[in-house]
Amino acid sequence: MPELSVVIVAADNEQRAVLQVLVDGTSVARAVHTQASFPVAVTDPLVRRVQSLKADVVLVDIPADNAILALRAIELIHQELPALALFAIGSIAQPQVIVGAMRAGAREFIERPTTPTDLLEAFPDSPRPSAR
């Protein structure tokens, strides 16, 4: 099976590094780019970068203390690249953020802390872990 190419957008350096390790650890996906800032306009270089890399998935980390920029980033990316799989990662304790992410265009909302299994279950066409 071909590897999925994943772009990670997370303002927090530690979270970005953790997500990269988790993505690369799935064995079905590889982080091809990481970004520390959220795009704020359709002209943002990240949008073009995602296109040029032919990314399959974009993971957007939604910080608990400032979700608005991340939600706007999801909306912008979805607006420009509607066929792209966008996944939001954040706290399950904030239902309004989950609803906002889905309305903005996220296909999946993955709870933080995230595991490789969480990512495998969300990735399109990836093998699902077997039940034991």
N, CA, C and O atoms as CSV, one atom per row, in Angstrom:
chain,resi,resn,atom,element,x,y,z
A,1,MET,N,N,0.834,-1.172,0.000
A,1,MET,CA,C,0.000,0.000,0.000
A,1,MET,C,C,0.887,1.246,0.000
A,1,MET,O,O,1.860,1.306,0.751
A,2,PRO,N,N,0.563,2.243,-0.834
A,2,PRO,CA,C,1.377,3.448,-0.842
A,2,PRO,C,C,1.197,4.237,0.451
A,2,PRO,O,O,0.136,4.210,1.075
A,3,GLU,N,N,2.254,4.935,0.833
A,3,GLU,CA,C,2.234,5.748,2.039
A,3,GLU,C,C,1.382,6.992,1.844
A,3,GLU,O,O,1.400,7.608,0.778
A,4,LEU,N,N,0.641,7.353,2.874
A,4,LEU,CA,C,-0.091,8.612,2.861
A,4,LEU,C,C,0.868,9.733,3.219
A,4,LEU,O,O,1.700,9.575,4.112
A,5,SER,N,N,0.763,10.856,2.536
A,5,SER,CA,C,1.595,12.006,2.891
A,5,SER,C,C,0.762,12.940,3.763
A,5,SER,O,O,-0.375,13.279,3.435
A,6,VAL,N,N,1.358,13.346,4.880
A,6,VAL,CA,C,0.641,14.108,5.900
A,6,VAL,C,C,1.365,15.421,6.178
A,6,VAL,O,O,2.586,15.452,6.330
A,7,VAL,N,N,0.591,16.502,6.242
A,7,VAL,CA,C,1.095,17.803,6.665
A,7,VAL,C,C,0.541,18.058,8.063
A,7,VAL,O,O,-0.648,17.860,8.314
A,8,ILE,N,N,1.402,18.495,8.960
A,8,ILE,CA,C,1.020,18.758,10.357
A,8,ILE,C,C,1.089,20.258,10.608
A,8,ILE,O,O,2.107,20.896,10.341
A,9,VAL,N,N,-0.015,20.818,11.128
A,9,VAL,CA,C,-0.058,22.232,11.483
A,9,VAL,C,C,-0.348,22.307,12.980
A,9,VAL,O,O,-1.439,21.960,13.430
A,10,ALA,N,N,0.637,22.762,13.738
A,10,ALA,CA,C,0.492,22.860,15.191
A,10,ALA,C,C,1.375,23.991,15.693
A,10,ALA,O,O,2.574,24.021,15.414
A,11,ALA,N,N,0.784,24.918,16.432
A,11,ALA,CA,C,1.540,26.059,16.949
A,11,ALA,C,C,2.530,25.648,18.037
A,11,ALA,O,O,3.593,26.253,18.177
A,12,ASP,N,N,2.178,24.627,18.798
A,12,ASP,CA,C,3.024,24.176,19.897
A,12,ASP,C,C,4.133,23.259,19.370
A,12,ASP,O,O,3.859,22.240,18.735
A,13,ASN,N,N,5.378,23.630,19.640
A,13,ASN,CA,C,6.530,22.860,19.138
A,13,ASN,C,C,6.501,21.411,19.603
A,13,ASN,O,O,6.744,20.500,18.812
A,14,GLU,N,N,6.208,21.193,20.873
A,14,GLU,CA,C,6.202,19.836,21.412
A,14,GLU,C,C,5.094,18.998,20.766
A,14,GLU,O,O,5.323,17.848,20.393
A,15,GLN,N,N,3.910,19.566,20.635
A,15,GLN,CA,C,2.795,18.839,20.024
A,15,GLN,C,C,3.100,18.504,18.561
A,15,GLN,O,O,2.772,17.417,18.086
A,16,ARG,N,N,3.725,19.440,17.855
A,16,ARG,CA,C,4.093,19.209,16.457
A,16,ARG,C,C,5.074,18.048,16.354
A,16,ARG,O,O,4.935,17.194,15.478
A,17,ALA,N,N,6.057,18.011,17.238
A,17,ALA,CA,C,7.050,16.927,17.231
A,17,ALA,C,C,6.396,15.590,17.582
A,17,ALA,O,O,6.692,14.572,16.956
A,18,VAL,N,N,5.510,15.589,18.575
A,18,VAL,CA,C,4.814,14.358,18.962
A,18,VAL,C,C,3.970,13.841,17.796
A,18,VAL,O,O,3.988,12.647,17.497
A,19,LEU,N,N,3.242,14.726,17.146
A,19,LEU,CA,C,2.402,14.303,16.020
A,19,LEU,C,C,3.246,13.731,14.883
A,19,LEU,O,O,2.848,12.760,14.239
A,20,GLN,N,N,4.403,14.328,14.640
A,20,GLN,CA,C,5.271,13.807,13.579
A,20,GLN,C,C,5.732,12.384,13.906
A,20,GLN,O,O,5.718,11.508,13.040
A,21,VAL,N,N,6.135,12.160,15.146
A,21,VAL,CA,C,6.558,10.817,15.564
A,21,VAL,C,C,5.392,9.834,15.434
A,21,VAL,O,O,5.578,8.716,14.953
A,22,LEU,N,N,4.206,10.238,15.855
A,22,LEU,CA,C,3.038,9.357,15.778
A,22,LEU,C,C,2.677,9.025,14.333
A,22,LEU,O,O,2.414,7.867,14.006
A,23,VAL,N,N,2.664,10.033,13.475
A,23,VAL,CA,C,2.345,9.798,12.053
A,23,VAL,C,C,3.364,8.843,11.446
A,23,VAL,O,O,2.995,7.854,10.812
A,24,ASP,N,N,4.635,9.137,11.638
A,24,ASP,CA,C,5.685,8.285,11.064
A,24,ASP,C,C,5.663,6.881,11.661
A,24,ASP,O,O,6.096,5.925,11.018
A,25,GLY,N,N,5.162,6.756,12.882
A,25,GLY,CA,C,5.091,5.457,13.545
A,25,GLY,C,C,3.938,4.580,13.107
A,25,GLY,O,O,3.867,3.417,13.505
A,26,THR,N,N,3.033,5.106,12.297
A,26,THR,CA,C,1.889,4.292,11.848
A,26,THR,C,C,2.281,3.290,10.777
A,26,THR,O,O,1.581,2.295,10.589
A,27,SER,N,N,3.358,3.518,10.083
A,27,SER,CA,C,3.850,2.695,8.974
A,27,SER,C,C,2.972,2.764,7.730
A,27,SER,O,O,3.265,2.094,6.740
A,28,VAL,N,N,1.899,3.559,7.757
A,28,VAL,CA,C,1.094,3.761,6.543
A,28,VAL,C,C,1.126,5.222,6.107
A,28,VAL,O,O,0.578,5.575,5.062
A,29,ALA,N,N,1.773,6.073,6.915
A,29,ALA,CA,C,1.805,7.498,6.607
A,29,ALA,C,C,3.165,8.077,6.966
A,29,ALA,O,O,3.923,7.523,7.762
A,30,ARG,N,N,3.438,9.218,6.342
A,30,ARG,CA,C,4.713,9.898,6.602
A,30,ARG,C,C,4.452,11.402,6.630
A,30,ARG,O,O,3.777,11.941,5.753
A,31,ALA,N,N,4.991,12.072,7.645
A,31,ALA,CA,C,4.884,13.529,7.719
A,31,ALA,C,C,5.812,14.130,6.675
A,31,ALA,O,O,7.026,13.939,6.735
A,32,VAL,N,N,5.242,14.861,5.711
A,32,VAL,CA,C,6.046,15.452,4.645
A,32,VAL,C,C,6.340,16.926,4.890
A,32,VAL,O,O,7.202,17.514,4.237
A,33,HIS,N,N,5.609,17.524,5.847
A,33,HIS,CA,C,5.834,18.932,6.173
A,33,HIS,C,C,5.189,19.230,7.517
A,33,HIS,O,O,4.124,18.702,7.838
A,34,THR,N,N,5.843,20.081,8.301
A,34,THR,CA,C,5.240,20.564,9.538
A,34,THR,C,C,5.255,22.083,9.503
A,34,THR,O,O,6.157,22.703,8.940
A,35,GLN,N,N,4.238,22.665,10.117
A,35,GLN,CA,C,4.064,24.118,10.085
A,35,GLN,C,C,3.733,24.603,11.489
A,35,GLN,O,O,2.890,24.019,12.171
A,36,ALA,N,N,4.398,25.673,11.920
A,36,ALA,CA,C,4.194,26.194,13.265
A,36,ALA,C,C,3.110,27.254,13.347
A,36,ALA,O,O,2.642,27.576,14.439
A,37,SER,N,N,2.705,27.801,12.205
A,37,SER,CA,C,1.691,28.856,12.230
A,37,SER,C,C,0.482,28.454,11.392
A,37,SER,O,O,0.590,27.696,10.428
A,38,PHE,N,N,-0.658,28.980,11.785
A,38,PHE,CA,C,-1.899,28.688,11.074
A,38,PHE,C,C,-2.052,29.654,9.905
A,38,PHE,O,O,-1.774,30.844,10.052
A,39,PRO,N,N,-2.491,29.163,8.744
A,39,PRO,CA,C,-2.726,30.081,7.629
A,39,PRO,C,C,-3.896,31.006,7.971
A,39,PRO,O,O,-4.868,30.590,8.601
A,40,VAL,N,N,-3.784,32.266,7.546
A,40,VAL,CA,C,-4.834,33.245,7.842
A,40,VAL,C,C,-5.493,33.793,6.578
A,40,VAL,O,O,-6.454,34.558,6.655
A,41,ALA,N,N,-4.973,33.400,5.417
A,41,ALA,CA,C,-5.558,33.839,4.148
A,41,ALA,C,C,-5.310,32.759,3.102
A,41,ALA,O,O,-4.396,31.946,3.236
A,42,VAL,N,N,-6.137,32.763,2.056
A,42,VAL,CA,C,-5.984,31.751,1.005
A,42,VAL,C,C,-4.660,31.902,0.269
A,42,VAL,O,O,-4.216,30.972,-0.404
A,43,THR,N,N,-4.030,33.059,0.391
A,43,THR,CA,C,-2.735,33.282,-0.254
A,43,THR,C,C,-1.568,32.793,0.597
A,43,THR,O,O,-0.412,32.923,0.193
A,44,ASP,N,N,-1.855,32.237,1.762
A,44,ASP,CA,C,-0.798,31.756,2.652
A,44,ASP,C,C,0.029,30.687,1.937
A,44,ASP,O,O,-0.536,29.827,1.261
A,45,PRO,N,N,1.346,30.726,2.071
A,45,PRO,CA,C,2.201,29.730,1.416
A,45,PRO,C,C,1.880,28.283,1.810
A,45,PRO,O,O,2.130,27.369,1.025
A,46,LEU,N,N,1.340,28.061,2.993
A,46,LEU,CA,C,1.024,26.690,3.407
A,46,LEU,C,C,0.015,26.044,2.469
A,46,LEU,O,O,0.135,24.862,2.147
A,47,VAL,N,N,-0.977,26.808,2.031
A,47,VAL,CA,C,-1.999,26.249,1.136
A,47,VAL,C,C,-1.345,25.761,-0.157
A,47,VAL,O,O,-1.645,24.665,-0.631
A,48,ARG,N,N,-0.467,26.559,-0.714
A,48,ARG,CA,C,0.232,26.152,-1.945
A,48,ARG,C,C,1.181,24.986,-1.674
A,48,ARG,O,O,1.351,24.106,-2.518
A,49,ARG,N,N,1.791,24.987,-0.504
A,49,ARG,CA,C,2.715,23.902,-0.130
A,49,ARG,C,C,1.975,22.572,-0.062
A,49,ARG,O,O,2.467,21.555,-0.552
A,50,VAL,N,N,0.796,22.582,0.546
A,50,VAL,CA,C,-0.019,21.364,0.634
A,50,VAL,C,C,-0.348,20.866,-0.768
A,50,VAL,O,O,-0.295,19.665,-1.034
A,51,GLN,N,N,-0.686,21.787,-1.662
A,51,GLN,CA,C,-0.978,21.408,-3.051
A,51,GLN,C,C,0.245,20.822,-3.737
A,51,GLN,O,O,0.155,19.777,-4.381
A,52,SER,N,N,1.383,21.487,-3.604
A,52,SER,CA,C,2.584,21.032,-4.309
A,52,SER,C,C,3.087,19.693,-3.782
A,52,SER,O,O,3.652,18.901,-4.536
A,53,LEU,N,N,2.886,19.438,-2.496
A,53,LEU,CA,C,3.300,18.163,-1.912
A,53,LEU,C,C,2.322,17.035,-2.211
A,53,LEU,O,O,2.601,15.864,-1.958
A,54,LYS,N,N,1.162,17.417,-2.759
A,54,LYS,CA,C,0.094,16.441,-3.016
A,54,LYS,C,C,-0.249,15.663,-1.738
A,54,LYS,O,O,-0.378,14.439,-1.736
A,55,ALA,N,N,-0.390,16.428,-0.663
A,55,ALA,CA,C,-0.683,15.821,0.640
A,55,ALA,C,C,-2.023,15.101,0.600
A,55,ALA,O,O,-2.971,15.550,-0.045
A,56,ASP,N,N,-2.081,13.978,1.300
A,56,ASP,CA,C,-3.324,13.220,1.421
A,56,ASP,C,C,-4.142,13.679,2.621
A,56,ASP,O,O,-5.373,13.659,2.599
A,57,VAL,N,N,-3.428,14.096,3.677
A,57,VAL,CA,C,-4.072,14.457,4.936
A,57,VAL,C,C,-3.372,15.681,5.515
A,57,VAL,O,O,-2.151,15.812,5.423
A,58,VAL,N,N,-4.162,16.581,6.116
A,58,VAL,CA,C,-3.604,17.672,6.912
A,58,VAL,C,C,-4.149,17.517,8.324
A,58,VAL,O,O,-5.362,17.478,8.532
A,59,LEU,N,N,-3.243,17.430,9.290
A,59,LEU,CA,C,-3.612,17.381,10.707
A,59,LEU,C,C,-3.478,18.787,11.268
A,59,LEU,O,O,-2.417,19.404,11.167
A,60,VAL,N,N,-4.555,19.292,11.858
A,60,VAL,CA,C,-4.524,20.623,12.470
A,60,VAL,C,C,-4.752,20.460,13.966
A,60,VAL,O,O,-5.811,20.007,14.398
A,61,ASP,N,N,-3.749,20.833,14.747
A,61,ASP,CA,C,-3.859,20.777,16.197
A,61,ASP,C,C,-4.594,22.023,16.679
A,61,ASP,O,O,-4.218,23.145,16.342
A,62,ILE,N,N,-5.644,21.817,17.468
A,62,ILE,CA,C,-6.435,22.926,17.984
A,62,ILE,C,C,-6.053,23.166,19.440
A,62,ILE,O,O,-6.393,22.365,20.310
A,63,PRO,N,N,-5.344,24.268,19.712
A,63,PRO,CA,C,-4.953,24.544,21.088
A,63,PRO,C,C,-6.175,24.872,21.941
A,63,PRO,O,O,-7.092,25.558,21.490
A,64,ALA,N,N,-6.177,24.384,23.160
A,64,ALA,CA,C,-7.319,24.586,24.060
A,64,ALA,C,C,-7.520,26.054,24.411
A,64,ALA,O,O,-8.649,26.489,24.641
A,65,ASP,N,N,-6.433,26.820,24.453
A,65,ASP,CA,C,-6.537,28.212,24.877
A,65,ASP,C,C,-6.836,29.196,23.749
A,65,ASP,O,O,-7.137,30.359,24.018
A,66,ASN,N,N,-6.759,28.751,22.481
A,66,ASN,CA,C,-7.035,29.653,21.363
A,66,ASN,C,C,-7.415,28.859,20.128
A,66,ASN,O,O,-6.606,28.670,19.220
A,67,ALA,N,N,-8.642,28.403,20.105
A,67,ALA,CA,C,-9.104,27.548,19.015
A,67,ALA,C,C,-9.442,28.321,17.747
A,67,ALA,O,O,-9.457,27.736,16.663
A,68,ILE,N,N,-9.710,29.599,17.851
A,68,ILE,CA,C,-10.227,30.367,16.714
A,68,ILE,C,C,-9.292,30.337,15.507
A,68,ILE,O,O,-9.752,30.136,14.383
A,69,LEU,N,N,-7.992,30.533,15.715
A,69,LEU,CA,C,-7.057,30.520,14.587
A,69,LEU,C,C,-7.006,29.151,13.911
A,69,LEU,O,O,-6.947,29.061,12.685
A,70,ALA,N,N,-7.030,28.099,14.705
A,70,ALA,CA,C,-6.985,26.747,14.145
A,70,ALA,C,C,-8.259,26.445,13.365
A,70,ALA,O,O,-8.202,25.849,12.289
A,71,LEU,N,N,-9.407,26.851,13.898
A,71,LEU,CA,C,-10.674,26.619,13.185
A,71,LEU,C,C,-10.714,27.400,11.877
A,71,LEU,O,O,-11.202,26.900,10.863
A,72,ARG,N,N,-10.206,28.612,11.903
A,72,ARG,CA,C,-10.141,29.411,10.674
A,72,ARG,C,C,-9.195,28.752,9.663
A,72,ARG,O,O,-9.467,28.762,8.462
A,73,ALA,N,N,-8.100,28.187,10.139
A,73,ALA,CA,C,-7.164,27.492,9.251
A,73,ALA,C,C,-7.847,26.303,8.572
A,73,ALA,O,O,-7.672,26.086,7.373
A,74,ILE,N,N,-8.618,25.540,9.333
A,74,ILE,CA,C,-9.350,24.400,8.762
A,74,ILE,C,C,-10.307,24.897,7.682
A,74,ILE,O,O,-10.398,24.317,6.600
A,75,GLU,N,N,-11.013,25.972,7.990
A,75,GLU,CA,C,-11.969,26.526,7.031
A,75,GLU,C,C,-11.273,26.978,5.742
A,75,GLU,O,O,-11.753,26.696,4.644
A,76,LEU,N,N,-10.149,27.674,5.878
A,76,LEU,CA,C,-9.402,28.145,4.705
A,76,LEU,C,C,-8.888,26.993,3.849
A,76,LEU,O,O,-9.045,26.992,2.628
A,77,ILE,N,N,-8.280,26.026,4.500
A,77,ILE,CA,C,-7.726,24.889,3.751
A,77,ILE,C,C,-8.852,24.124,3.062
A,77,ILE,O,O,-8.720,23.732,1.903
A,78,HIS,N,N,-9.951,23.914,3.767
A,78,HIS,CA,C,-11.089,23.196,3.180
A,78,HIS,C,C,-11.682,23.966,1.995
A,78,HIS,O,O,-12.071,23.374,0.988
A,79,GLN,N,N,-11.741,25.266,2.132
A,79,GLN,CA,C,-12.272,26.117,1.062
A,79,GLN,C,C,-11.423,25.992,-0.203
A,79,GLN,O,O,-11.957,25.913,-1.310
A,80,GLU,N,N,-10.118,25.975,-0.036
A,80,GLU,CA,C,-9.211,25.915,-1.181
A,80,GLU,C,C,-8.988,24.495,-1.706
A,80,GLU,O,O,-8.779,24.299,-2.903
A,81,LEU,N,N,-9.033,23.513,-0.812
A,81,LEU,CA,C,-8.748,22.119,-1.178
A,81,LEU,C,C,-9.848,21.212,-0.618
A,81,LEU,O,O,-9.597,20.435,0.303
A,82,PRO,N,N,-11.063,21.303,-1.166
A,82,PRO,CA,C,-12.196,20.589,-0.564
A,82,PRO,C,C,-12.089,19.063,-0.575
A,82,PRO,O,O,-12.741,18.405,0.236
A,83,ALA,N,N,-11.298,18.493,-1.454
A,83,ALA,CA,C,-11.166,17.036,-1.509
A,83,ALA,C,C,-10.153,16.499,-0.506
A,83,ALA,O,O,-10.080,15.290,-0.285
A,84,LEU,N,N,-9.379,17.377,0.098
A,84,LEU,CA,C,-8.329,16.980,1.032
A,84,LEU,C,C,-8.926,16.493,2.348
A,84,LEU,O,O,-9.909,17.056,2.831
A,85,ALA,N,N,-8.344,15.459,2.924
A,85,ALA,CA,C,-8.772,14.963,4.235
A,85,ALA,C,C,-8.151,15.844,5.310
A,85,ALA,O,O,-6.933,15.866,5.485
A,86,LEU,N,N,-9.000,16.565,6.024
A,86,LEU,CA,C,-8.564,17.442,7.110
A,86,LEU,C,C,-8.970,16.822,8.429
A,86,LEU,O,O,-10.134,16.472,8.626
A,87,PHE,N,N,-8.010,16.682,9.336
A,87,PHE,CA,C,-8.294,16.122,10.662
A,87,PHE,C,C,-7.945,17.160,11.714
A,87,PHE,O,O,-6.879,17.774,11.674
A,88,ALA,N,N,-8.855,17.344,12.647
A,88,ALA,CA,C,-8.612,18.231,13.778
A,88,ALA,C,C,-8.198,17.372,14.968
A,88,ALA,O,O,-8.707,16.267,15.160
A,89,ILE,N,N,-7.274,17.892,15.756
A,89,ILE,CA,C,-6.823,17.205,16.960
A,89,ILE,C,C,-6.988,18.175,18.121
A,89,ILE,O,O,-6.499,19.304,18.074
A,90,GLY,N,N,-7.682,17.726,19.161
A,90,GLY,CA,C,-7.893,18.627,20.291
A,90,GLY,C,C,-8.530,17.920,21.465
A,90,GLY,O,O,-8.604,16.693,21.526
A,91,SER,N,N,-8.990,18.746,22.402
A,91,SER,CA,C,-9.590,18.231,23.627
A,91,SER,C,C,-11.039,17.829,23.395
A,91,SER,O,O,-11.828,18.603,22.853
A,92,ILE,N,N,-11.381,16.626,23.805
A,92,ILE,CA,C,-12.741,16.126,23.695
A,92,ILE,C,C,-13.660,16.827,24.700
A,92,ILE,O,O,-14.883,16.728,24.607
A,93,ALA,N,N,-13.061,17.535,25.659
A,93,ALA,CA,C,-13.832,18.232,26.695
A,93,ALA,C,C,-14.409,19.557,26.209
A,93,ALA,O,O,-15.079,20.255,26.971
A,94,GLN,N,N,-14.159,19.911,24.956
A,94,GLN,CA,C,-14.668,21.161,24.403
A,94,GLN,C,C,-15.595,20.869,23.214
A,94,GLN,O,O,-15.181,20.981,22.060
A,95,PRO,N,N,-16.847,20.495,23.501
A,95,PRO,CA,C,-17.752,20.113,22.411
A,95,PRO,C,C,-17.979,21.217,21.384
A,95,PRO,O,O,-18.174,20.925,20.204
A,96,GLN,N,N,-17.957,22.479,21.810
A,96,GLN,CA,C,-18.165,23.566,20.854
A,96,GLN,C,C,-17.016,23.641,19.846
A,96,GLN,O,O,-17.222,24.043,18.701
A,97,VAL,N,N,-15.827,23.261,20.261
A,97,VAL,CA,C,-14.679,23.245,19.356
A,97,VAL,C,C,-14.811,22.078,18.371
A,97,VAL,O,O,-14.490,22.221,17.192
A,98,ILE,N,N,-15.273,20.953,18.845
A,98,ILE,CA,C,-15.481,19.798,17.959
A,98,ILE,C,C,-16.492,20.149,16.875
A,98,ILE,O,O,-16.252,19.905,15.692
A,99,VAL,N,N,-17.616,20.720,17.278
A,99,VAL,CA,C,-18.649,21.125,16.319
A,99,VAL,C,C,-18.085,22.161,15.351
A,99,VAL,O,O,-18.327,22.083,14.147
A,100,GLY,N,N,-17.339,23.123,15.869
A,100,GLY,CA,C,-16.737,24.150,15.020
A,100,GLY,C,C,-15.777,23.565,13.999
A,100,GLY,O,O,-15.755,23.993,12.845
A,101,ALA,N,N,-14.985,22.590,14.419
A,101,ALA,CA,C,-14.023,21.948,13.508
A,101,ALA,C,C,-14.748,21.198,12.394
A,101,ALA,O,O,-14.345,21.258,11.233
A,102,MET,N,N,-15.807,20.502,12.749
A,102,MET,CA,C,-16.551,19.743,11.742
A,102,MET,C,C,-17.260,20.695,10.761
A,102,MET,O,O,-17.291,20.441,9.557
A,103,ARG,N,N,-17.812,21.762,11.275
A,103,ARG,CA,C,-18.474,22.757,10.409
A,103,ARG,C,C,-17.468,23.452,9.497
A,103,ARG,O,O,-17.802,23.826,8.372
A,104,ALA,N,N,-16.253,23.624,9.973
A,104,ALA,CA,C,-15.211,24.284,9.184
A,104,ALA,C,C,-14.683,23.392,8.065
A,104,ALA,O,O,-14.074,23.882,7.114
A,105,GLY,N,N,-14.915,22.074,8.178
A,105,GLY,CA,C,-14.483,21.180,7.112
A,105,GLY,C,C,-13.647,19.989,7.533
A,105,GLY,O,O,-13.200,19.221,6.681
A,106,ALA,N,N,-13.424,19.818,8.824
A,106,ALA,CA,C,-12.655,18.654,9.278
A,106,ALA,C,C,-13.475,17.382,9.064
A,106,ALA,O,O,-14.676,17.361,9.333
A,107,ARG,N,N,-12.831,16.337,8.587
A,107,ARG,CA,C,-13.502,15.045,8.403
A,107,ARG,C,C,-13.487,14.205,9.669
A,107,ARG,O,O,-14.363,13.369,9.888
A,108,GLU,N,N,-12.483,14.440,10.493
A,108,GLU,CA,C,-12.309,13.670,11.727
A,108,GLU,C,C,-11.916,14.624,12.846
A,108,GLU,O,O,-11.288,15.656,12.610
A,109,PHE,N,N,-12.294,14.264,14.063
A,109,PHE,CA,C,-11.801,14.960,15.253
A,109,PHE,C,C,-11.146,13.893,16.117
A,109,PHE,O,O,-11.800,12.950,16.562
A,110,ILE,N,N,-9.860,14.051,16.349
A,110,ILE,CA,C,-9.087,13.063,17.091
A,110,ILE,C,C,-8.737,13.652,18.452
A,110,ILE,O,O,-8.224,14.766,18.557
A,111,GLU,N,N,-9.028,12.875,19.488
A,111,GLU,CA,C,-8.789,13.336,20.852
A,111,GLU,C,C,-7.302,13.400,21.168
A,111,GLU,O,O,-6.525,12.541,20.751
A,112,ARG,N,N,-6.918,14.438,21.917
A,112,ARG,CA,C,-5.565,14.564,22.425
A,112,ARG,C,C,-5.562,14.024,23.846
A,112,ARG,O,O,-6.510,14.342,24.564
A,113,PRO,N,N,-4.616,13.255,24.326
A,113,PRO,CA,C,-3.423,12.826,23.607
A,113,PRO,C,C,-3.759,11.766,22.551
A,113,PRO,O,O,-4.584,10.877,22.762
A,114,THR,N,N,-3.108,11.900,21.451
A,114,THR,CA,C,-3.350,11.055,20.286
A,114,THR,C,C,-2.415,9.851,20.311
A,114,THR,O,O,-1.298,9.927,20.823
A,115,THR,N,N,-2.886,8.744,19.753
A,115,THR,CA,C,-2.069,7.535,19.659
A,115,THR,C,C,-1.938,7.127,18.190
A,115,THR,O,O,-2.727,7.577,17.360
A,116,PRO,N,N,-0.971,6.295,17.860
A,116,PRO,CA,C,-0.887,5.787,16.486
A,116,PRO,C,C,-2.173,5.060,16.065
A,116,PRO,O,O,-2.577,5.142,14.905
A,117,THR,N,N,-2.806,4.358,16.990
A,117,THR,CA,C,-4.055,3.661,16.675
A,117,THR,C,C,-5.153,4.649,16.297
A,117,THR,O,O,-5.921,4.403,15.367
A,118,ASP,N,N,-5.230,5.780,17.026
A,118,ASP,CA,C,-6.208,6.820,16.683
A,118,ASP,C,C,-6.003,7.296,15.251
A,118,ASP,O,O,-6.961,7.460,14.495
A,119,LEU,N,N,-4.754,7.514,14.892
A,119,LEU,CA,C,-4.455,7.979,13.537
A,119,LEU,C,C,-4.779,6.908,12.500
A,119,LEU,O,O,-5.361,7.206,11.457
A,120,LEU,N,N,-4.404,5.671,12.784
A,120,LEU,CA,C,-4.699,4.584,11.849
A,120,LEU,C,C,-6.200,4.449,11.594
A,120,LEU,O,O,-6.622,4.220,10.460
A,121,GLU,N,N,-6.994,4.590,12.635
A,121,GLU,CA,C,-8.440,4.483,12.483
A,121,GLU,C,C,-9.002,5.626,11.654
A,121,GLU,O,O,-10.025,5.460,10.989
A,122,ALA,N,N,-8.354,6.777,11.682
A,122,ALA,CA,C,-8.847,7.943,10.959
A,122,ALA,C,C,-8.331,8.019,9.519
A,122,ALA,O,O,-9.030,8.515,8.636
A,123,PHE,N,N,-7.119,7.533,9.282
A,123,PHE,CA,C,-6.535,7.663,7.951
A,123,PHE,C,C,-7.390,6.950,6.913
A,123,PHE,O,O,-7.847,5.829,7.134
A,124,PRO,N,N,-7.604,7.615,5.773
A,124,PRO,CA,C,-8.382,6.976,4.716
A,124,PRO,C,C,-7.641,5.764,4.165
A,124,PRO,O,O,-6.433,5.805,3.935
A,125,ASP,N,N,-8.385,4.694,3.961
A,125,ASP,CA,C,-7.865,3.462,3.346
A,125,ASP,C,C,-6.714,2.822,4.110
A,125,ASP,O,O,-5.943,2.055,3.533
A,126,SER,N,N,-6.586,3.122,5.390
A,126,SER,CA,C,-5.512,2.470,6.144
A,126,SER,C,C,-6.070,1.209,6.801
A,126,SER,O,O,-7.266,1.127,7.080
A,127,PRO,N,N,-5.207,0.235,7.046
A,127,PRO,CA,C,-5.682,-0.980,7.688
A,127,PRO,C,C,-6.135,-0.673,9.111
A,127,PRO,O,O,-5.484,0.096,9.818
A,128,ARG,N,N,-7.221,-1.256,9.521
A,128,ARG,CA,C,-7.736,-1.042,10.873
A,128,ARG,C,C,-7.121,-2.047,11.827
A,128,ARG,O,O,-6.956,-3.216,11.478
A,129,PRO,N,N,-6.780,-1.604,13.028
A,129,PRO,CA,C,-6.227,-2.564,13.997
A,129,PRO,C,C,-7.243,-3.666,14.274
A,129,PRO,O,O,-8.443,-3.409,14.373
A,130,SER,N,N,-6.761,-4.864,14.394
A,130,SER,CA,C,-7.682,-5.969,14.663
A,130,SER,C,C,-8.101,-5.974,16.137
A,130,SER,O,O,-7.322,-5.625,17.024
A,131,ALA,N,N,-9.330,-6.372,16.368
A,131,ALA,CA,C,-9.825,-6.452,17.739
A,131,ALA,C,C,-9.246,-7.684,18.399
A,131,ALA,O,O,-9.111,-8.733,17.768
A,132,ARG,N,N,-8.907,-7.559,19.654
A,132,ARG,CA,C,-8.330,-8.705,20.374
A,132,ARG,C,C,-9.237,-9.137,21.460
A,132,ARG,O,O,-8.930,-10.087,22.180
